[in-house]
């Protein structure tokens, strides 16, 4: 009987810990970042309903980002509405190390193409964040704060 009670308590504690962890949705993380940063534009993600502003499918994303292979299932990219520069940022939640490496290379290439003076690339676990927004120190600080709330 004691073993059964111990097992039930252990299961309850594990369930409580797992259910407290926030889901790592690229769209929700990037939405939170943009709200804090205060930029104007559109977040594109396959998590948006098809046909709505912001919806992007994998085939289109692969062409924009020059990505060979399958895009991660969870990603979101913010494109600034100002035309005075290539200011954007993105979040990719990768499945494994191979995808993490491919997406890192893709983000580095994207930042080179945008000729950003202040590029930011942060890898944390399976999550990659890149930014070419003007205030790189602020972007880095806000993203670090958001990451802490998801881990």
C-alpha positions as CSV (number, residue, x, y, z in Angstrom):
1,X,0.0,0.0,0.0
2,X,2.9,2.4,0.9
3,X,4.5,1.7,-2.5
4,X,1.2,2.5,-4.3
5,X,0.8,5.8,-2.4
6,X,4.4,6.7,-3.1
7,X,3.9,6.0,-6.8
8,X,0.8,8.1,-6.9
9,X,2.5,11.0,-5.2
10,X,5.5,10.8,-7.5
11,X,3.3,10.7,-10.5
12,X,1.4,13.8,-9.2
13,X,4.6,15.8,-8.7
14,X,5.9,14.9,-12.1
15,X,2.6,15.9,-13.7
16,X,2.5,19.2,-11.8
17,X,6.0,20.0,-13.0
18,X,5.3,19.2,-16.6
19,X,2.0,21.1,-16.7
20,X,3.7,24.2,-15.3
21,X,6.1,24.5,-18.3
22,X,5.0,26.9,-21.0
23,X,4.6,25.6,-24.5
24,X,7.5,26.7,-26.8
25,X,5.4,28.1,-29.6
26,X,7.5,30.3,-31.9
27,X,4.5,32.5,-32.7
28,X,3.7,33.1,-29.1
29,X,7.3,33.8,-28.1
30,X,7.8,36.2,-31.1
31,X,4.4,37.9,-30.4
32,X,5.5,38.6,-26.8
33,X,8.9,39.9,-28.0
34,X,7.3,42.3,-30.5
35,X,4.9,43.6,-27.9
36,X,7.7,44.4,-25.6
37,X,10.0,45.8,-28.3
38,X,7.2,47.9,-29.8
39,X,7.9,47.4,-33.5
40,X,5.3,47.7,-36.2
41,X,4.8,45.0,-38.8
42,X,3.5,41.5,-39.4
43,X,4.4,38.2,-37.8
44,X,4.3,35.4,-40.4
45,X,3.9,31.8,-39.2
46,X,2.2,28.6,-40.2
47,X,0.5,28.8,-36.8
48,X,-1.7,31.6,-38.2
49,X,-5.0,30.4,-39.6
50,X,-4.7,29.8,-43.4
51,X,-5.9,32.7,-45.4
52,X,-5.3,35.3,-42.6
53,X,-2.7,38.0,-42.6
54,X,0.5,36.5,-41.4
55,X,-0.1,32.9,-42.6
56,X,2.9,31.4,-44.4
57,X,3.3,27.9,-45.6
58,X,6.6,25.9,-45.7
59,X,7.1,26.2,-49.5
60,X,6.9,30.0,-49.4
61,X,9.2,30.2,-46.3
62,X,11.7,27.9,-47.9
63,X,12.0,30.3,-50.9
64,X,12.2,33.4,-48.8
65,X,14.9,32.0,-46.5
66,X,16.7,29.9,-49.1
67,X,16.2,26.8,-46.9
68,X,16.7,23.3,-48.3
69,X,14.8,20.7,-46.5
70,X,11.8,20.8,-44.3
71,X,11.2,23.9,-42.3
72,X,10.8,23.4,-38.5
73,X,7.1,22.8,-37.5
74,X,7.1,25.9,-35.2
75,X,8.6,29.1,-36.6
76,X,7.6,32.7,-36.8
77,X,9.2,35.7,-38.6
78,X,8.4,39.4,-38.0
79,X,8.8,41.8,-41.0
80,X,9.0,45.4,-40.0
81,X,6.5,47.7,-41.9
82,X,9.1,50.4,-42.4
83,X,10.8,50.4,-45.8
84,X,14.0,52.1,-44.6
85,X,15.9,48.9,-44.0
86,X,15.7,45.2,-43.6
87,X,14.6,45.1,-40.0
88,X,13.2,41.7,-39.1
89,X,13.5,39.0,-36.5
90,X,12.5,35.4,-36.2
91,X,12.1,32.4,-33.9
92,X,12.6,28.8,-34.8
93,X,11.9,25.8,-32.5
94,X,13.9,23.0,-33.9
95,X,13.3,19.2,-33.5
96,X,16.9,18.0,-33.2
97,X,20.6,19.0,-33.5
98,X,20.7,18.6,-37.3
99,X,17.7,20.9,-37.8
100,X,19.3,23.3,-35.3
101,X,22.5,23.5,-37.4
102,X,20.6,24.0,-40.7
103,X,18.4,26.7,-39.2
104,X,21.4,28.5,-37.6
105,X,23.2,28.6,-41.0
106,X,20.0,29.9,-42.7
107,X,19.6,32.7,-40.1
108,X,23.3,33.7,-40.5
109,X,22.8,33.9,-44.3
110,X,19.6,35.9,-43.9
111,X,21.3,38.4,-41.7
112,X,24.1,38.7,-44.2
113,X,21.6,39.3,-47.0
114,X,19.9,42.0,-45.0
115,X,23.3,43.7,-44.4
116,X,22.5,44.4,-40.8
117,X,24.9,46.5,-38.7
118,X,23.5,45.0,-35.5
119,X,22.7,41.4,-36.1
120,X,21.7,39.2,-33.1
121,X,21.7,35.4,-33.2
122,X,20.8,33.5,-30.0
123,X,20.6,29.8,-29.6
124,X,19.1,28.3,-26.5
125,X,18.4,24.6,-26.4
126,X,16.2,23.9,-29.4
127,X,15.3,27.6,-29.9
128,X,16.9,30.0,-32.3
129,X,16.2,33.7,-32.4
130,X,17.7,36.1,-34.9
131,X,17.2,39.9,-35.2
132,X,18.2,42.7,-37.5
133,X,16.2,45.3,-35.6
134,X,18.0,48.6,-34.9
135,X,18.5,48.3,-31.2
136,X,20.4,45.0,-30.9
137,X,21.2,45.4,-27.2
138,X,17.5,45.9,-26.4
139,X,16.5,43.0,-28.6
140,X,19.1,40.7,-26.9
141,X,17.9,41.8,-23.4
142,X,14.2,41.4,-24.2
143,X,14.7,38.0,-25.8
144,X,16.7,36.7,-22.8
145,X,13.9,37.8,-20.6
146,X,11.3,35.9,-22.7
147,X,13.5,32.8,-22.8
148,X,13.6,32.7,-19.0
149,X,9.8,32.6,-18.9
150,X,9.7,29.6,-21.2
151,X,12.3,27.5,-19.5
